[in-house]
Each structure stands twice: as C-alpha cells, then as structure tokens.
Amino acid sequence: MSEPARSDQAEDGAVVHFIQAFDGPVFQGVGQGVLECAACGNRLIDAYDPAYFIDIGLQCGRCAAVTTTLRLADPARPPFAVIIAEPVAESRRFTATLNPSAFIISRAEIDRVAALFQPRTPDWRYQITATLLEEAVATHRRITGRDLPSIPADPARGLPQHALAWAIAHLQARVAAGPWRADDGIPTPIAVVTVAGFLHFVGAWSHHPGFPAMVAGAASRGFSSHGLAPFVAAYCAAMMGNRVSFPARTEAPAAATGFDLAVGPTEKVPMVLDVFDRFEVPFGQPWTPAALRTAVAERVAATAGRINPRHHGLLLLSPGPALLGFDEALIAAIQDVVQGQGRRHRGLMAVAPVVLRLQQMPEPDTVRLCYGFFPVPNRHYEGDTALQAAR
C-alpha cells in the first residue's frame, strides 16, 4: 500500500491524527467491533470499542479518505488515563496494540473536556458587607436546597456544629454594630475566612460536573475549613499543573471528601484527608514544635491502614484556623517526620498541609483570601512521585 500525501488536515477540513501507511489496521483495540473507512470499507481498527478512540481522525491508506471517531459521549465522565493524539498526521507502518487501561483522545477534545473540569479562579478579594452576607445565605440555599441552621453565637459551640451558619451570623452582628475590622480579635477573622472560602469554593467549582458531590462533602462538615480542604488542595494541585479527578457524577451523589491525583498515564494516587484539629483555634490545645512533631507522627502512623505499600496515597492534613507562626512550624514538623520516618511508610507519596488564610486590605472590611498547599514528598516512596508543586 502506498503512503498517502502527508497532511494534518483533509480537504474537507477533518483533522488527521494517524495515516495508514501499510496493509493492515492502524490499531488493535480491546472491543468486539471493527472500524472501517467510511468511504471504501478498508479496515482501520480491529477489536474496535468507540469508548477508547475519542475524536481521532484516521486517513485511509487505500483511498486517502479520513474517518473520524466520535467525540466523548458523556463529557461529565471523561477517561482518566489518556493518550493525547496531536494533529500531526503521524504515519503508521504497523498495527499498534492499545493498552486496555488507556484511551486515545484528540488534543481538541481533551482541551474541550478539560475546560469543564479545570477549576476557575474567582476574585480573591472580598468586601464583607451586609449584601455579601445575604449573597452567601442565598448561595447556600441554592446549592444545598436548605436554609442555614440556627447556631449558638459562642464559636466553641457554633463552629463545630455548622461553621458557615455561625460565621454569617457572627458577621451580620458585627456589620450591624457599626465600625469593625476583619482582622479584629480571633472569632471575627475565622468567620471572615469561612465565608470567603465558601464563596471562593462555589466560584471555583460550580461549573464542574461533579459539583453536587463536592457540595455534599463540604456540607457534611458545615463548609468549615476542613470541609473545604480537599477542594482547596485540588484547586492548588490543578493550578500547579497536576491532573485531578473526583467521584463520577450520580443522580444522588455521594459526598466527595477527596480526589485522585494522576501520577502516570494509567496510575492514580488517592488523597487521604485527615482533620488535624488538635491545635485548632479557638478550642484546640496550645502548640509547641515538639508537640507538632509528635502529633504529625501519630497521624502518619494512624493512616497506615489506608496508605501503605499496597495502597499508595497522599496524606492531606487540615489544621483549621491557627495563630501567627503555626503554618511554618507545622511544615517544619512534617519535614522532620517525613525525613525521619518515611522509610517505614513506603506507600506514602507525600504529606501536605492545606490552609485558608486572610490578608487584611487597607479597607477595614476587606480581605484577600489566600490558599496554602505545601506537599512534603517522601523520598522513600516506592511509586512515581509525579506531583508538581510550587517551589
């Protein structure tokens, strides 16, 4: 069979990814069907399953016509392990056997689908006014179908019951009382970061097909910093260039309380959330560097049933609100523990604290929300440490 003229686009505008340059199918798939040239019937793919070849243009070696496979049937459930086909009209001189765990998808289609799953970046600046608080109340009702519960004013009681409801009630009282500052005292900054974090969560993920499951997960912890922690970490991981995935969409979604991180063409590592609230303000214990190291070591050891050489994972620590200096001390404690005990936990890819913090703006009622996600890799990890992290 002579090779057709090389072109990345057919005369009718169809994109060409693979050129059949021999007598035989371009691919051997994993299905039961056959893909034939739409013009002359020449075999292009044996054992064809449409789910594994997504928006791929194959130029027939007999008649040069281009046959394009279907686009993704359900963009809400994309394949996780993919081989991206660039529009470069690659000549094929032998039949390639498809990996049964991988899917071939065109660059145009993966870009289209990725736009559905990539988090968006809302404005990080929040002016805490009565109007914004009313917006938060309405947003909660819209995404959950429920009104906020009545919560005690005491943060030690109200925060654990429903952080968002307590935060909005606290700030409504502060705004109504007259002049105030978002960074004044301890309860008020906690309330501000809770409301800002909630609104940013909705702005970043509400377009995602899996958003109902995310809402169920965050709502199960009252939209506290712990409830939002997996989605803060997923946002940061995605912005760092990692691929993340959440549970598939269902009619009655289970609560999403974590995500999977891609570490190879077909490999995923789950994120395991640990509510590390022993030192959480305003009801946690006082901390010291030694106490932090002990607590981190305990939490790493406690996850051995879920993260081990047979079940790899990334441990996500959510410490909640904290006083100045805590984040740096926690990272130092994690580094000490991972360096000293990582050999015992070869299935542990990394330990990563995740936090929500505020930066006070010149206006007393205005803040900038800040995310912190600091993966500390385990150099003794047995798998592929493919986590992209900011340096």
C-alpha positions as a printed NumPy array, in Angstrom:
array([[  0.   ,   0.   ,   0.   ],
       [  1.468,   3.356,  -0.992],
       [  1.534,   6.108,   1.593],
       [ -0.982,   8.921,   1.054],
       [  0.23 ,  12.505,   0.957],
       [  1.077,  13.711,   4.456],
       [ -1.283,  16.382,   5.78 ],
       [ -2.663,  17.23 ,   9.182],
       [ -5.974,  18.248,   7.672],
       [ -8.053,  16.64 ,   4.949],
       [ -9.598,  18.558,   2.056],
       [-12.953,  18.578,   3.87 ],
       [-11.333,  20.11 ,   6.957],
       [-11.184,  16.901,   9.014],
       [ -8.137,  16.722,  11.271],
       [ -5.79 ,  13.8  ,  10.604],
       [ -4.041,  12.186,  13.564],
       [ -2.859,   8.904,  12.003],
       [ -2.088,   7.894,   8.418],
       [ -2.435,   4.242,   7.454],
       [  0.841,   3.563,   5.59 ],
       [  0.714,  -0.266,   5.315],
       [ -1.677,  -3.123,   4.558],
       [ -3.385,  -3.673,   7.904],
       [ -5.357,  -1.925,  10.633],
       [ -3.747,   1.048,  12.372],
       [ -4.813,  -0.178,  15.827],
       [ -5.754,  -3.394,  17.591],
       [ -8.227,  -2.367,  20.275],
       [ -9.983,  -4.11 ,  23.165],
       [-13.555,  -4.263,  21.871],
       [-15.661,  -6.52 ,  19.675],
       [-16.212,  -4.321,  16.632],
       [-14.32 ,  -3.108,  13.569],
       [-13.82 ,   0.453,  12.368],
       [-13.806,   0.669,   8.599],
       [-13.06 ,   3.549,   6.274],
       [-16.291,   5.442,   5.729],
       [-15.529,   5.754,   2.015],
       [-14.149,   2.385,   0.86 ],
       [-14.61 ,  -0.048,   3.751],
       [-10.904,  -0.63 ,   4.38 ],
       [-10.194,  -1.824,   7.941],
       [ -8.719,   0.918,  10.165],
       [ -9.152,  -0.531,  13.698],
       [ -9.675,  -4.15 ,  14.71 ],
       [-11.343,  -5.05 ,  18.046],
       [-12.834,  -1.574,  17.987],
       [-14.597,  -0.069,  21.031],
       [-15.697,   3.544,  20.366],
       [-15.118,   4.474,  24.005],
       [-11.341,   4.04 ,  23.572],
       [-10.884,   6.193,  20.434],
       [-12.253,   9.678,  21.008],
       [-12.377,  12.219,  18.169],
       [ -9.493,  10.558,  16.293],
       [ -9.011,  11.157,  12.533],
       [ -7.556,   8.205,  10.584],
       [ -6.578,   8.642,   6.936],
       [ -7.199,   5.52 ,   4.89 ],
       [ -4.183,   4.029,   3.136],
       [ -6.303,   2.818,   0.226],
       [ -8.397,   5.864,  -0.714],
       [ -6.975,   8.68 ,   1.494],
       [-10.406,   9.457,   2.939],
       [-10.466,  10.485,   6.607],
       [-12.675,   8.669,   9.09 ],
       [-13.149,  10.44 ,  12.433],
       [-14.297,   8.6  ,  15.55 ],
       [-16.979,  10.017,  17.812],
       [-16.404,  12.695,  20.412],
       [-16.795,  11.872,  24.103],
       [-20.291,  10.521,  24.67 ],
       [-20.595,  11.96 ,  28.19 ],
       [-18.233,  14.877,  28.922],
       [-19.185,  14.588,  32.58 ],
       [-17.301,  11.281,  32.815],
       [-14.032,  11.585,  30.905],
       [-11.442,   8.783,  30.89 ],
       [ -8.687,   9.37 ,  33.422],
       [ -5.814,   7.515,  31.743],
       [ -5.413,   9.023,  28.29 ],
       [ -3.01 ,   9.187,  25.372],
       [ -3.373,  12.558,  23.69 ],
       [ -3.214,  12.485,  19.9  ],
       [ -1.776,  15.671,  18.465],
       [ -2.937,  16.827,  14.99 ],
       [  0.365,  15.94 ,  13.3  ],
       [ -0.738,  13.277,  10.777],
       [  1.528,  10.56 ,  12.143],
       [  2.327,   7.791,   9.639],
       [  1.734,   4.264,  10.972],
       [  3.548,   1.319,   9.307],
       [  2.431,  -1.398,  11.753],
       [ -0.585,  -2.258,  13.879],
       [ -0.336,  -0.758,  17.388],
       [ -1.979,  -2.725,  20.207],
       [ -3.934,  -0.487,  22.561],
       [ -3.226,  -0.633,  26.283],
       [ -6.555,  -1.781,  27.785],
       [ -6.195,   0.827,  30.556],
       [ -5.612,   3.781,  28.216],
       [ -7.815,   5.841,  25.93 ],
       [ -6.72 ,   7.771,  22.841],
       [ -8.25 ,  11.232,  22.648],
       [ -7.608,  14.148,  20.329],
       [ -5.951,  17.327,  21.582],
       [ -9.034,  19.338,  20.612],
       [-11.363,  17.035,  22.558],
       [ -9.186,  16.848,  25.69 ],
       [ -8.964,  20.638,  25.705],
       [-12.735,  20.922,  25.362],
       [-13.374,  18.48 ,  28.183],
       [-10.62 ,  19.891,  30.391],
       [-12.39 ,  23.241,  30.374],
       [-15.264,  21.556,  32.214],
       [-13.028,  20.12 ,  34.915],
       [-10.343,  22.748,  35.402],
       [-11.174,  24.976,  38.378],
       [-11.858,  28.612,  37.671],
       [-10.26 ,  31.473,  39.572],
       [-12.753,  33.909,  41.082],
       [-11.676,  37.222,  42.555],
       [ -9.618,  36.652,  45.696],
       [-10.729,  39.999,  47.177],
       [-13.806,  40.08 ,  49.415],
       [-15.503,  43.092,  50.986],
       [-17.588,  41.804,  53.872],
       [-20.832,  43.769,  53.676],
       [-24.444,  43.002,  54.521],
       [-25.054,  42.442,  50.803],
       [-22.222,  39.903,  50.524],
       [-23.523,  38.019,  53.556],
       [-27.005,  37.911,  52.028],
       [-25.404,  36.544,  48.862],
       [-23.705,  33.807,  50.889],
       [-27.032,  32.857,  52.512],
       [-28.756,  32.702,  49.117],
       [-25.872,  30.732,  47.588],
       [-26.029,  28.141,  50.367],
       [-29.762,  27.724,  49.812],
       [-29.29 ,  27.442,  46.045],
       [-26.591,  24.759,  46.098],
       [-27.913,  22.694,  49.033],
       [-31.666,  23.253,  48.81 ],
       [-31.711,  24.017,  52.537],
       [-31.721,  27.053,  54.815],
       [-28.833,  27.655,  57.157],
       [-29.462,  26.275,  60.648],
       [-29.653,  28.41 ,  63.776],
       [-26.313,  28.126,  65.556],
       [-25.074,  29.244,  69.02 ],
       [-23.134,  32.53 ,  68.976],
       [-20.285,  31.024,  71.   ],
       [-17.658,  29.937,  68.417],
       [-16.558,  26.997,  70.575],
       [-20.082,  25.598,  70.161],
       [-21.213,  27.146,  66.881],
       [-18.172,  26.392,  64.722],
       [-18.248,  22.607,  65.21 ],
       [-21.998,  22.466,  64.561],
       [-22.071,  24.44 ,  61.301],
       [-19.151,  26.737,  60.556],
       [-20.786,  28.696,  57.726],
       [-24.026,  29.355,  59.614],
       [-22.078,  30.545,  62.673],
       [-19.749,  32.708,  60.55 ],
       [-22.565,  34.501,  58.709],
       [-24.499,  35.156,  61.919],
       [-21.351,  36.443,  63.642],
       [-20.504,  38.807,  60.791],
       [-24.057,  40.042,  60.38 ],
       [-23.935,  41.118,  64.03 ],
       [-20.531,  42.787,  63.586],
       [-21.605,  44.684,  60.463],
       [-24.831,  45.858,  62.112],
       [-22.994,  47.059,  65.233],
       [-21.005,  49.726,  63.369],
       [-17.294,  50.207,  62.583],
       [-15.286,  46.969,  62.693],
       [-12.202,  45.312,  61.209],
       [-11.985,  41.938,  59.508],
       [ -8.77 ,  41.103,  61.387],
       [-10.037,  42.159,  64.812],
       [ -9.657,  39.517,  67.547],
       [ -9.881,  35.765,  66.955],
       [-13.517,  34.797,  66.138],
       [-14.015,  37.503,  63.503],
       [-11.107,  36.509,  61.198],
       [-12.262,  32.887,  61.457],
       [-15.754,  33.94 ,  60.396],
       [-14.381,  36.022,  57.517],
       [-12.185,  33.226,  56.152],
       [-15.111,  30.793,  56.415],
       [-17.439,  32.99 ,  54.345],
       [-14.758,  33.964,  51.824],
       [-13.65 ,  30.34 ,  51.497],
       [-17.221,  29.209,  50.883],
       [-17.82 ,  31.8  ,  48.155],
       [-14.49 ,  31.034,  46.503],
       [-15.272,  27.294,  46.557],
       [-18.548,  27.93 ,  44.725],
       [-16.912,  30.272,  42.233],
       [-14.06 ,  27.862,  41.513],
       [-16.002,  24.602,  41.154],
       [-19.712,  25.246,  40.476],
       [-19.281,  24.617,  36.715],
       [-17.746,  21.173,  37.374],
       [-19.999,  18.189,  36.532],
       [-19.125,  16.69 ,  39.934],
       [-20.074,  19.803,  41.895],
       [-23.146,  18.229,  43.605],
       [-20.867,  15.59 ,  45.164],
       [-18.409,  18.306,  46.218],
       [-21.237,  20.257,  47.869],
       [-22.371,  17.139,  49.708],
       [-18.831,  16.592,  51.002],
       [-18.233,  20.176,  52.081],
       [-21.722,  20.454,  53.611],
       [-21.142,  17.335,  55.715],
       [-18.596,  19.431,  57.664],
       [-20.633,  22.63 ,  57.67 ],
       [-18.492,  24.241,  54.948],
       [-15.734,  24.616,  57.512],
       [-12.086,  24.864,  56.518],
       [-11.95 ,  21.068,  56.958],
       [-14.928,  20.583,  54.635],
       [-13.34 ,  22.829,  52.017],
       [ -9.8  ,  21.435,  52.435],
       [ -9.98 ,  18.728,  49.708],
       [-11.2  ,  21.253,  47.149],
       [ -8.615,  23.835,  48.167],
       [ -5.928,  21.169,  47.707],
       [ -7.408,  20.057,  44.373],
       [ -7.538,  23.67 ,  43.189],
       [ -3.898,  24.237,  44.129],
       [ -2.771,  20.91 ,  42.649],
       [ -4.545,  21.687,  39.361],
       [ -3.05 ,  25.187,  39.234],
       [  0.398,  23.594,  39.711],
       [ -0.142,  21.516,  36.562],
       [ -1.425,  18.239,  38.053],
       [ -4.404,  16.23 ,  36.832],
       [ -7.031,  15.571,  39.483],
       [-10.331,  13.711,  39.384],
       [-13.361,  13.465,  41.646],
       [-16.011,  10.748,  42.027],
       [-18.219,  10.207,  38.992],
       [-21.494,  12.074,  38.834],
       [-24.6  ,  10.203,  40.01 ],
       [-28.238,  11.111,  40.431],
       [-27.853,  11.105,  44.228],
       [-24.159,  11.941,  44.627],
       [-22.151,  10.511,  47.456],
       [-20.187,  13.077,  49.423],
       [-16.859,  13.852,  47.749],
       [-14.291,  14.228,  50.524],
       [-11.157,  13.679,  48.464],
       [ -9.741,  13.368,  44.993],
       [ -7.312,  11.286,  42.947],
       [ -4.025,  12.587,  41.61 ],
       [ -2.631,  11.362,  38.276],
       [  0.947,  10.107,  38.576],
       [  1.268,   8.382,  35.194],
       [ -0.657,   7.516,  32.024],
       [ -2.83 ,   4.982,  33.854],
       [ -1.944,   5.413,  37.539],
       [ -3.818,   7.374,  40.203],
       [ -2.95 ,   8.097,  43.83 ],
       [ -5.798,   8.987,  46.198],
       [ -5.68 ,  11.92 ,  48.568],
       [ -6.49 ,  10.887,  52.155],
       [ -7.875,  13.712,  54.308],
       [ -7.014,  13.917,  57.992],
       [ -8.802,  16.536,  60.095],
       [ -5.748,  17.635,  62.062],
       [ -7.664,  19.791,  64.541],
       [ -5.752,  19.143,  67.767],
       [ -4.386,  22.718,  67.744],
       [ -7.282,  24.443,  66.023],
       [ -8.217,  27.918,  67.236],
       [-10.317,  28.741,  69.261],
       [-10.782,  25.394,  71.033],
       [ -7.602,  23.421,  70.337],
       [ -4.566,  22.83 ,  72.519],
       [ -1.569,  25.186,  72.66 ],
       [  1.208,  24.002,  70.376],
       [  4.958,  23.702,  70.577],
       [  7.347,  22.418,  67.884],
       [  7.786,  19.177,  69.837],
       [  4.022,  18.725,  70.221],
       [  3.537,  19.308,  66.499],
       [  6.14 ,  16.684,  65.562],
       [  4.523,  14.154,  67.899],
       [  1.057,  14.857,  66.544],
       [  2.161,  14.63 ,  62.896],
       [  3.98 ,  11.33 ,  63.555],
       [  0.826,   9.953,  65.185],
       [ -1.343,  10.93 ,  62.228],
       [  1.067,   9.424,  59.702],
       [  1.155,   6.167,  61.686],
       [ -2.642,   6.163,  62.053],
       [ -3.151,   6.193,  58.283],
       [ -1.072,   3.027,  57.728],
       [ -4.251,   1.029,  57.168],
       [ -5.215,   3.312,  54.262],
       [ -1.764,   4.315,  52.978],
       [  0.786,   1.505,  52.707],
       [  2.903,  -0.325,  50.083],
       [ -0.236,  -1.978,  48.689],
       [ -2.335,   1.206,  48.734],
       [ -0.379,   4.334,  47.893],
       [ -1.675,   7.735,  48.915],
       [ -1.055,  11.368,  49.734],
       [ -1.897,  12.433,  53.291],
       [ -3.645,  15.799,  53.43 ],
       [ -3.591,  17.482,  56.855],
       [ -6.261,  20.105,  57.549],
       [ -5.295,  22.037,  60.727],
       [ -8.089,  24.617,  60.52 ],
       [ -7.738,  28.19 ,  61.838],
       [ -4.448,  28.924,  63.597],
       [ -2.472,  31.779,  65.096],
       [  0.506,  33.508,  63.502],
       [  3.534,  31.258,  63.044],
       [  1.66 ,  27.959,  63.103],
       [  1.883,  27.191,  59.377],
       [  5.681,  27.462,  59.281],
       [  6.033,  25.34 ,  62.416],
       [  3.69 ,  22.685,  61.008],
       [  5.635,  22.442,  57.746],
       [  8.896,  22.09 ,  59.687],
       [  7.342,  19.327,  61.806],
       [  6.131,  17.474,  58.705],
       [  9.569,  17.714,  57.104],
       [ 11.173,  16.254,  60.234],
       [  8.676,  13.391,  60.445],
       [  8.775,  12.513,  56.741],
       [ 12.565,  12.589,  56.691],
       [ 12.887,  10.505,  59.846],
       [ 10.037,   8.026,  59.359],
       [  9.459,   7.955,  55.598],
       [ 11.265,   4.644,  55.205],
       [  8.585,   2.961,  57.355],
       [  5.827,   4.318,  55.103],
       [  6.915,   3.499,  51.562],
       [  3.371,   3.83 ,  50.227],
       [  3.154,   7.435,  51.427],
       [  3.854,   9.741,  48.499],
       [  3.75 ,  12.994,  50.47 ],
       [  2.251,  14.777,  53.455],
       [  0.605,  18.081,  52.571],
       [ -0.941,  20.607,  54.949],
       [ -3.662,  22.755,  53.4  ],
       [ -4.898,  26.018,  54.898],
       [ -7.119,  29.01 ,  54.196],
       [ -5.761,  32.331,  55.437],
       [ -6.516,  36.045,  55.084],
       [ -4.578,  39.131,  54.121],
       [ -6.091,  42.324,  55.516],
       [ -6.543,  45.017,  52.857],
       [ -6.384,  48.782,  53.587],
       [-10.181,  48.935,  53.908],
       [-11.161,  47.603,  57.357],
       [-13.933,  45.345,  55.983],
       [-11.968,  43.984,  53.018],
       [ -9.636,  40.984,  52.816],
       [ -7.77 ,  38.899,  50.302],
       [ -8.294,  35.155,  50.634],
       [ -5.123,  33.059,  50.479],
       [ -4.692,  29.318,  49.938],
       [ -1.753,  27.353,  51.257],
       [ -0.885,  23.862,  49.963],
       [  2.59 ,  22.608,  50.855],
       [  3.32 ,  18.985,  49.79 ],
       [  6.349,  17.471,  51.525],
       [  7.434,  14.461,  49.407],
       [  8.622,  11.209,  50.929],
       [ 11.969,  10.315,  49.326],
       [ 11.418,   6.671,  50.299],
       [  8.133,   6.441,  48.392],
       [  8.02 ,   3.311,  46.21 ],
       [  5.867,   4.769,  43.456],
       [  6.21 ,   7.514,  40.9  ],
       [  6.407,  10.889,  42.653],
       [  4.931,  12.891,  39.797],
       [  3.36 ,  15.621,  41.951],
       [  4.02 ,  19.061,  40.509],
       [  4.467,  21.519,  43.367],
       [  5.318,  25.194,  43.684],
       [  8.844,  25.937,  44.849]])
